[in-house]
Amino acid sequence: MKLLLFPAVMVTLCCSCGYLGPAQENPVTRDSLSAPASDMAPHNFFDSLEAGMELTSTQMQRHIPNLASESSFAGSTVRFPSDKPYAIAILTEDDQEVCLNQYLVLIDKATLVATDSRLVRNECDIDYGRNVNELSYQLPNDSVLVITETAYTATDIDNDNAPADSTITTWTFSPEGKMIKQKEIKR
């Protein structure tokens, strides 16, 4: 009888101590969102994007090799259009110097690899002695991207004048997840 009681006691102790067996990945919980990104254990690449976490160099090399660099990238938004084979992610790059750049990345849902990417927004400290190009974007739907590039000359910036010119470029997304330039309007 004592031999049968021993396994029952061990099972009870293991359950009450919270032992779950071999190491398991902890899910991202509401409480863990306040923890530093390096302390969180996402389930996968899209979890990292949705949580706005800084992506690891391994994630960048595996999923977005054309943007892998020494800069740090973090997800800021991600969309999963149900009728498209790709996800749309906005990644923010901090160059650790003077610029924050945002890239729109199309990611194949089946392979989890980027099919195309484009710089869509930049925010840099202004150097009043140089010309500056500023990018902004709109994503009116899951198939169209509009990028506005505004060029300022050093004189424009110094005198608070209107920008010298701007270019509005419209891109559409192909079913294969490629960005195709449709039209460009110069103003």
Accessible surface in RSA format (square Angstrom, percent):
REM  Atomic radii and reference values for relative SASA: ProtOr
REM  Chains: A
REM  Algorithm: Lee & Richards
REM  Probe-radius: 1.40
REM  Slices: 20
REM RES _ NUM      All-atoms   Total-Side   Main-Chain    Non-polar    All polar
REM                ABS   REL    ABS   REL    ABS   REL    ABS   REL    ABS   REL
RES MET A   1   187.27  97.0 143.96  95.3  43.31 103.1 127.58 108.5  59.69  79.1
RES LYS A   2   178.79  87.2 170.18 104.4   8.61  20.5 114.16 102.8  64.63  68.8
RES LEU A   3   156.94  87.4 149.45 106.9   7.49  18.8 149.73 105.2   7.21  19.4
RES LEU A   4   137.71  76.7 127.52  91.2  10.20  25.6 127.80  89.8   9.92  26.7
RES LEU A   5   106.03  59.0 102.75  73.5   3.27   8.2 105.81  74.3   0.22   0.6
RES PHE A   6   129.94  65.0 125.54  77.8   4.40  11.4 128.83  78.1   1.11   3.2
RES PRO A   7    70.26  51.2  65.84  60.0   4.42  16.1  70.24  58.0   0.02   0.1
RES ALA A   8    55.47  51.0  44.52  68.7  10.94  24.9  53.56  75.4   1.91   5.1
RES VAL A   9    69.54  45.8  67.12  60.8   2.43   5.8  69.51  60.4   0.04   0.1
RES MET A  10    81.65  42.3  81.65  54.0   0.00   0.0  71.66  60.9   9.99  13.2
RES VAL A  11    95.65  62.9  92.93  84.1   2.73   6.6  95.54  83.0   0.12   0.3
RES THR A  12    90.10  64.1  85.05  86.2   5.05  12.0  65.26  87.7  24.84  37.5
RES LEU A  13    92.91  51.7  92.78  66.4   0.13   0.3  92.91  65.3   0.00   0.0
RES CYS A  14    50.93  38.5  48.27  53.8   2.66   6.2  15.01  38.0  35.92  38.7
RES CYS A  15    94.97  71.8  71.26  79.5  23.71  55.7  30.94  78.4  64.02  69.0
RES SER A  16    88.35  74.7  46.36  61.9  41.98  96.7  49.16 104.7  39.19  54.9
RES CYS A  17   103.96  78.6  64.58  72.0  39.38  92.5  28.34  71.8  75.62  81.5
RES GLY A  18    47.15  58.1   0.00   N/A  47.15  58.1  31.68  86.9  15.46  34.6
RES TYR A  19   144.69  67.6 124.13  70.6  20.56  53.5  99.35  74.7  45.33  55.9
RES LEU A  20   130.03  72.4 107.22  76.7  22.80  57.3 114.50  80.4  15.53  41.8
RES GLY A  21    22.78  28.1   0.00   N/A  22.78  28.1  10.95  30.0  11.83  26.5
RES PRO A  22   115.95  84.5 102.93  93.8  13.02  47.3 115.09  95.0   0.86   5.4
RES ALA A  23   111.52 102.5  68.61 105.9  42.91  97.6  79.79 112.4  31.73  84.1
RES GLN A  24   116.21  65.0  87.74  64.1  28.47  67.8  35.35  75.2  80.87  61.3
RES GLU A  25    96.56  55.4  67.53  51.1  29.03  69.1  33.29  64.4  63.27  51.7
RES ASN A  26   108.46  74.8 105.60 102.0   2.87   6.9  20.68  49.8  87.78  84.8
RES PRO A  27    78.56  57.3  71.39  65.1   7.17  26.1  71.39  58.9   7.17  44.5
RES VAL A  28    49.74  32.7  23.17  21.0  26.57  64.0  25.41  22.1  24.32  66.0
RES THR A  29    67.84  48.2  60.35  61.2   7.49  17.8  59.20  79.5   8.64  13.1
RES ARG A  30   212.79  89.3 194.71  99.3  18.08  43.0  72.04  98.5 140.75  85.3
RES ASP A  31   121.85  85.4 107.48 107.0  14.36  34.0  37.11  87.3  84.73  84.5
RES SER A  32    30.45  25.7  24.99  33.4   5.46  12.6  30.29  64.5   0.16   0.2
RES LEU A  33   100.05  55.7  76.80  54.9  23.24  58.4  77.11  54.2  22.94  61.7
RES SER A  34   107.32  90.7  68.80  91.8  38.51  88.7  56.81 121.0  50.51  70.8
RES ALA A  35    36.40  33.5  23.93  36.9  12.48  28.4  29.04  40.9   7.36  19.5
RES PRO A  36    84.21  61.4  71.27  65.0  12.95  47.1  84.01  69.4   0.21   1.3
RES ALA A  37    37.36  34.4  24.18  37.3  13.18  30.0  25.32  35.7  12.04  31.9
RES SER A  38   106.41  89.9  65.29  87.1  41.12  94.7  58.60 124.8  47.81  67.0
RES ASP A  39   103.72  72.7  68.47  68.2  35.24  83.3  23.94  56.3  79.78  79.6
RES MET A  40    20.58  10.7   5.79   3.8  14.79  35.2   5.14   4.4  15.44  20.5
RES ALA A  41    44.71  41.1  34.82  53.7   9.89  22.5  38.60  54.4   6.11  16.2
RES PRO A  42    30.19  22.0  23.18  21.1   7.01  25.5  23.18  19.1   7.01  43.6
RES HIS A  43   102.96  56.3  77.86  54.1  25.10  64.2  50.08  51.6  52.88  61.5
RES ASN A  44    74.27  51.2  63.41  61.3  10.87  26.2  30.20  72.7  44.07  42.6
RES PHE A  45     5.59   2.8   1.19   0.7   4.40  11.4   1.29   0.8   4.29  12.3
RES PHE A  46    25.65  12.8  25.48  15.8   0.17   0.4  25.48  15.4   0.17   0.5
RES ASP A  47    39.30  27.5  35.60  35.4   3.71   8.8   8.88  20.9  30.43  30.3
RES SER A  48     0.63   0.5   0.63   0.8   0.00   0.0   0.13   0.3   0.50   0.7
RES LEU A  49     0.56   0.3   0.00   0.0   0.56   1.4   0.00   0.0   0.56   1.5
RES GLU A  50   108.07  62.0  75.18  56.9  32.90  78.3  24.61  47.6  83.47  68.1
RES ALA A  51    38.87  35.7   5.63   8.7  33.25  75.6  15.70  22.1  23.17  61.4
RES GLY A  52    36.31  44.8   0.00   N/A  36.31  44.8  14.26  39.1  22.05  49.4
RES MET A  53    14.04   7.3  11.12   7.4   2.92   7.0  14.04  11.9   0.00   0.0
RES GLU A  54    96.82  55.6  86.64  65.5  10.18  24.2  17.11  33.1  79.71  65.1
RES LEU A  55     9.13   5.1   0.00   0.0   9.13  22.9   0.14   0.1   8.98  24.2
RES THR A  56    77.96  55.4  70.15  71.1   7.81  18.6  75.00 100.7   2.96   4.5
RES SER A  57    79.75  67.4  67.64  90.3  12.11  27.9  41.00  87.3  38.75  54.3
RES THR A  58    73.79  52.5  72.62  73.6   1.17   2.8  39.63  53.2  34.16  51.6
RES GLN A  59    24.42  13.7  24.42  17.8   0.00   0.0  12.40  26.4  12.02   9.1
RES MET A  60     9.11   4.7   9.11   6.0   0.00   0.0   9.11   7.7   0.00   0.0
RES GLN A  61   118.81  66.4 105.94  77.4  12.87  30.6  28.82  61.4  89.98  68.2
RES ARG A  62   152.21  63.9 135.42  69.0  16.78  40.0  51.90  70.9 100.31  60.8
RES HIS A  63    14.57   8.0  14.57  10.1   0.00   0.0   8.39   8.6   6.18   7.2
RES ILE A  64     0.00   0.0   0.00   0.0   0.00   0.0   0.00   0.0   0.00   0.0
RES PRO A  65    75.09  54.7  59.34  54.1  15.75  57.3  60.00  49.5  15.10  93.8
RES ASN A  66    97.62  67.3  59.16  57.2  38.46  92.6  48.50 116.7  49.12  47.5
RES LEU A  67    21.99  12.2  16.65  11.9   5.34  13.4  20.25  14.2   1.74   4.7
RES ALA A  68    39.23  36.1  15.07  23.3  24.16  54.9  15.80  22.2  23.43  62.1
RES SER A  69    67.37  56.9  32.91  43.9  34.46  79.4  45.51  96.9  21.85  30.6
RES GLU A  70   183.07 105.1 149.79 113.3  33.28  79.2  72.17 139.6 110.90  90.5
RES SER A  71    31.00  26.2  15.84  21.1  15.16  34.9   4.34   9.2  26.66  37.3
RES SER A  72    29.77  25.2  22.34  29.8   7.43  17.1  20.61  43.9   9.16  12.8
RES PHE A  73     4.68   2.3   3.26   2.0   1.42   3.7   3.59   2.2   1.09   3.1
RES ALA A  74    28.67  26.4  28.35  43.8   0.32   0.7  28.35  39.9   0.32   0.8
RES GLY A  75     4.21   5.2   0.00   N/A   4.21   5.2   0.00   0.0   4.21   9.4
RES SER A  76    54.99  46.5  26.42  35.3  28.58  65.8  30.35  64.6  24.65  34.5
RES THR A  77    79.13  56.3  73.02  74.0   6.11  14.6  71.61  96.2   7.52  11.4
RES VAL A  78    25.84  17.0   2.84   2.6  23.00  55.4   3.02   2.6  22.82  61.9
RES ARG A  79    98.03  41.2  93.81  47.8   4.22  10.0  38.47  52.6  59.56  36.1
RES PHE A  80    82.90  41.5  58.34  36.1  24.55  63.9  58.87  35.7  24.02  68.8
RES PRO A  81     8.65   6.3   0.19   0.2   8.46  30.7   8.33   6.9   0.31   1.9
RES SER A  82   116.40  98.4  78.28 104.5  38.12  87.8  52.75 112.3  63.64  89.2
RES ASP A  83   112.05  78.5  77.33  77.0  34.72  82.1  47.68 112.2  64.36  64.2
RES LYS A  84    53.16  25.9  46.96  28.8   6.19  14.7  12.23  11.0  40.93  43.6
RES PRO A  85    70.96  51.7  59.78  54.5  11.19  40.7  69.40  57.3   1.56   9.7
RES TYR A  86     3.42   1.6   3.42   1.9   0.00   0.0   2.36   1.8   1.06   1.3
RES ALA A  87     0.00   0.0   0.00   0.0   0.00   0.0   0.00   0.0   0.00   0.0
RES ILE A  88     2.45   1.4   1.00   0.7   1.45   3.5   1.00   0.7   1.45   3.9
RES ALA A  89     0.00   0.0   0.00   0.0   0.00   0.0   0.00   0.0   0.00   0.0
RES ILE A  90     7.41   4.2   7.41   5.5   0.00   0.0   7.41   5.3   0.00   0.0
RES LEU A  91     0.00   0.0   0.00   0.0   0.00   0.0   0.00   0.0   0.00   0.0
RES THR A  92    33.03  23.5  30.45  30.9   2.58   6.1  27.56  37.0   5.46   8.3
RES GLU A  93    17.92  10.3  17.92  13.6   0.00   0.0   0.20   0.4  17.72  14.5
RES ASP A  94    52.80  37.0  52.66  52.4   0.14   0.3  11.66  27.4  41.14  41.0
RES ASP A  95    41.72  29.2  30.08  29.9  11.64  27.5  16.28  38.3  25.44  25.4
RES GLN A  96   130.55  73.0  97.06  70.9  33.50  79.8  53.18 113.2  77.38  58.7
RES GLU A  97   146.95  84.4 109.19  82.6  37.75  89.9  35.27  68.2 111.68  91.2
RES VAL A  98    81.19  53.4  69.89  63.3  11.31  27.2  76.13  66.1   5.06  13.7
RES CYS A  99    24.33  18.4  19.66  21.9   4.67  11.0   3.16   8.0  21.17  22.8
RES LEU A 100    75.31  41.9  72.89  52.1   2.42   6.1  72.91  51.2   2.40   6.5
RES ASN A 101    23.22  16.0  23.19  22.4   0.03   0.1   0.03   0.1  23.19  22.4
RES GLN A 102    26.45  14.8  26.41  19.3   0.04   0.1   2.68   5.7  23.77  18.0
RES TYR A 103    37.26  17.4  37.26  21.2   0.00   0.0  10.79   8.1  26.47  32.6
RES LEU A 104     0.00   0.0   0.00   0.0   0.00   0.0   0.00   0.0   0.00   0.0
RES VAL A 105     0.00   0.0   0.00   0.0   0.00   0.0   0.00   0.0   0.00   0.0
RES LEU A 106     0.00   0.0   0.00   0.0   0.00   0.0   0.00   0.0   0.00   0.0
RES ILE A 107     0.00   0.0   0.00   0.0   0.00   0.0   0.00   0.0   0.00   0.0
RES ASP A 108    36.91  25.9  36.27  36.1   0.64   1.5   1.95   4.6  34.96  34.9
RES LYS A 109    67.24  32.8  51.68  31.7  15.56  37.0  39.98  36.0  27.26  29.0
RES ALA A 110    96.24  88.5  55.93  86.3  40.31  91.7  66.75  94.0  29.49  78.1
RES THR A 111    88.86  63.2  66.17  67.1  22.69  54.1  69.44  93.3  19.42  29.4
RES LEU A 112    51.76  28.8  51.76  37.0   0.00   0.0  51.76  36.3   0.00   0.0
RES VAL A 113    56.20  37.0  56.09  50.8   0.11   0.3  56.09  48.7   0.11   0.3
RES ALA A 114    17.17  15.8   1.06   1.6  16.10  36.6   1.09   1.5  16.08  42.6
RES THR A 115    32.10  22.8  21.20  21.5  10.90  26.0  26.64  35.8   5.47   8.3
RES ASP A 116    29.75  20.8  25.66  25.5   4.08   9.7   4.44  10.5  25.30  25.2
RES SER A 117    17.39  14.7   4.38   5.8  13.01  30.0   0.00   0.0  17.39  24.4
RES ARG A 118    70.61  29.6  65.04  33.2   5.58  13.3  13.73  18.8  56.88  34.5
RES LEU A 119    58.74  32.7  50.06  35.8   8.68  21.8  50.06  35.2   8.68  23.4
RES VAL A 120     0.00   0.0   0.00   0.0   0.00   0.0   0.00   0.0   0.00   0.0
RES ARG A 121    89.76  37.7  89.68  45.7   0.08   0.2  12.48  17.1  77.28  46.8
RES ASN A 122    30.43  21.0  23.77  23.0   6.66  16.0   1.90   4.6  28.53  27.6
RES GLU A 123    89.30  51.3  81.77  61.9   7.53  17.9  37.93  73.4  51.37  41.9
RES CYS A 124    53.17  40.2  28.45  31.7  24.72  58.1  19.75  50.0  33.41  36.0
RES ASP A 125   104.90  73.5  85.71  85.3  19.19  45.4  28.30  66.6  76.60  76.4
RES ILE A 126    92.41  52.6  67.66  50.4  24.75  59.7  68.57  49.4  23.84  64.7
RES ASP A 127    71.84  50.3  66.44  66.1   5.40  12.8  28.55  67.2  43.28  43.2
RES TYR A 128   126.44  59.0 118.65  67.5   7.78  20.3  81.05  60.9  45.39  56.0
RES GLY A 129    64.05  79.0   0.00   N/A  64.05  79.0  34.35  94.3  29.70  66.5
RES ARG A 130   158.18  66.4 153.24  78.1   4.94  11.8  48.87  66.8 109.31  66.2
RES ASN A 131   102.85  70.9  85.04  82.2  17.81  42.9  23.79  57.3  79.06  76.4
RES VAL A 132    38.05  25.0  33.57  30.4   4.49  10.8  37.95  33.0   0.10   0.3
RES ASN A 133    76.95  53.1  65.83  63.6  11.12  26.8  16.45  39.6  60.50  58.5
RES GLU A 134    85.59  49.1  83.47  63.1   2.12   5.1  15.82  30.6  69.77  57.0
RES LEU A 135    25.47  14.2  23.35  16.7   2.12   5.3  23.38  16.4   2.08   5.6
RES SER A 136    53.61  45.3  53.40  71.3   0.21   0.5  34.99  74.5  18.62  26.1
RES TYR A 137    61.43  28.7  39.34  22.4  22.09  57.5  19.05  14.3  42.38  52.2
RES GLN A 138   120.77  67.5 115.82  84.6   4.94  11.8  37.04  78.8  83.73  63.5
RES LEU A 139    28.91  16.1  11.95   8.5  16.97  42.6  12.24   8.6  16.67  44.9
RES PRO A 140    86.21  62.8  43.40  39.6  42.80 155.6  56.51  46.7  29.69 184.5
RES ASN A 141    75.56  52.1  68.36  66.1   7.20  17.3  37.38  90.0  38.18  36.9
RES ASP A 142    42.70  29.9  39.92  39.7   2.79   6.6   6.99  16.5  35.71  35.6
RES SER A 143    29.74  25.1  29.65  39.6   0.10   0.2  22.82  48.6   6.93   9.7
RES VAL A 144    33.45  22.0  33.45  30.3   0.00   0.0  33.45  29.1   0.00   0.0
RES LEU A 145     0.00   0.0   0.00   0.0   0.00   0.0   0.00   0.0   0.00   0.0
RES VAL A 146    26.41  17.4  25.84  23.4   0.57   1.4  25.84  22.5   0.57   1.6
RES ILE A 147    13.65   7.8  13.09   9.8   0.55   1.3  13.09   9.4   0.55   1.5
RES THR A 148    37.97  27.0  37.37  37.9   0.60   1.4  21.18  28.5  16.79  25.4
RES GLU A 149    66.80  38.4  65.14  49.3   1.66   4.0  11.93  23.1  54.88  44.8
RES THR A 150    19.52  13.9  19.52  19.8   0.00   0.0   5.07   6.8  14.44  21.8
RES ALA A 151    26.41  24.3  26.35  40.7   0.06   0.1  26.35  37.1   0.06   0.2
RES TYR A 152    56.07  26.2  54.62  31.1   1.45   3.8  27.45  20.6  28.61  35.3
RES THR A 153    49.48  35.2  49.48  50.2   0.00   0.0  45.75  61.4   3.73   5.6
RES ALA A 154    26.46  24.3  25.36  39.1   1.10   2.5  25.73  36.2   0.73   1.9
RES THR A 155    83.70  59.5  78.66  79.7   5.04  12.0  48.34  64.9  35.36  53.5
RES ASP A 156    17.73  12.4  16.98  16.9   0.76   1.8   0.10   0.2  17.63  17.6
RES ILE A 157    23.26  13.2  12.72   9.5  10.54  25.4  18.70  13.5   4.56  12.4
RES ASP A 158   101.30  71.0  73.80  73.5  27.51  65.0   9.80  23.1  91.50  91.3
RES ASN A 159    87.88  60.6  65.37  63.2  22.50  54.2  18.83  45.3  69.04  66.7
RES ASP A 160   136.65  95.7 103.24 102.8  33.42  79.0  35.34  83.2 101.31 101.0
RES ASN A 161    76.60  52.8  60.97  58.9  15.63  37.6  16.57  39.9  60.04  58.0
RES ALA A 162    79.23  72.8  58.78  90.7  20.44  46.5  66.03  93.0  13.19  35.0
RES PRO A 163    55.22  40.2  40.97  37.4  14.25  51.8  40.97  33.8  14.25  88.6
RES ALA A 164    60.12  55.3  23.59  36.4  36.53  83.1  33.70  47.5  26.42  70.0
RES ASP A 165    61.81  43.3  57.02  56.8   4.79  11.3  25.12  59.1  36.70  36.6
RES SER A 166    20.30  17.2  18.99  25.3   1.31   3.0   6.54  13.9  13.75  19.3
RES THR A 167    17.71  12.6  17.15  17.4   0.55   1.3   8.66  11.6   9.05  13.7
RES ILE A 168    31.75  18.1  31.24  23.3   0.51   1.2  31.24  22.5   0.51   1.4
RES THR A 169    14.29  10.2  14.29  14.5   0.00   0.0   4.59   6.2   9.70  14.7
RES THR A 170    21.18  15.1  21.18  21.5   0.00   0.0  14.71  19.8   6.47   9.8
RES TRP A 171    31.72  12.7  31.72  15.4   0.00   0.0  30.94  16.5   0.78   1.3
RES THR A 172    39.69  28.2  39.69  40.2   0.00   0.0  33.11  44.5   6.57   9.9
RES PHE A 173    15.15   7.6   0.00   0.0  15.15  39.4   0.00   0.0  15.15  43.4
RES SER A 174    11.73   9.9   7.06   9.4   4.67  10.8  11.42  24.3   0.32   0.4
RES PRO A 175    97.94  71.4  89.83  81.9   8.11  29.5  94.20  77.8   3.73  23.2
RES GLU A 176   123.07  70.7 104.33  78.9  18.74  44.6  65.74 127.2  57.33  46.8
RES GLY A 177     0.54   0.7   0.00   N/A   0.54   0.7   0.54   1.5   0.00   0.0
RES LYS A 178   101.76  49.6 101.76  62.4   0.00   0.0  65.58  59.0  36.18  38.5
RES MET A 179    13.72   7.1   0.00   0.0  13.72  32.7   0.00   0.0  13.72  18.2
RES ILE A 180    82.39  46.9  79.47  59.2   2.93   7.1  82.39  59.3   0.00   0.0
RES LYS A 181   104.59  51.0  82.68  50.7  21.91  52.2  42.06  37.9  62.53  66.6
RES GLN A 182    97.54  54.5  65.16  47.6  32.38  77.1  14.84  31.6  82.70  62.7
RES LYS A 183   120.27  58.7 112.85  69.2   7.42  17.7  68.20  61.4  52.07  55.5
RES GLU A 184    76.15  43.7  46.65  35.3  29.50  70.2  11.86  22.9  64.30  52.5
RES ILE A 185    75.08  42.7  71.76  53.5   3.32   8.0  75.08  54.1   0.00   0.0
RES LYS A 186   148.04  72.2 120.37  73.9  27.67  65.9  85.02  76.5  63.02  67.1
RES ARG A 187   175.67  73.8 133.08  67.8  42.59 101.4  78.38 107.1  97.29  59.0
END  Absolute sums over single chains surface
CHAIN  1 A    11898.9       9614.2       2284.7       6617.1       5281.8
END  Absolute sums over all chains
TOTAL         11898.9       9614.2       2284.7       6617.1       5281.8
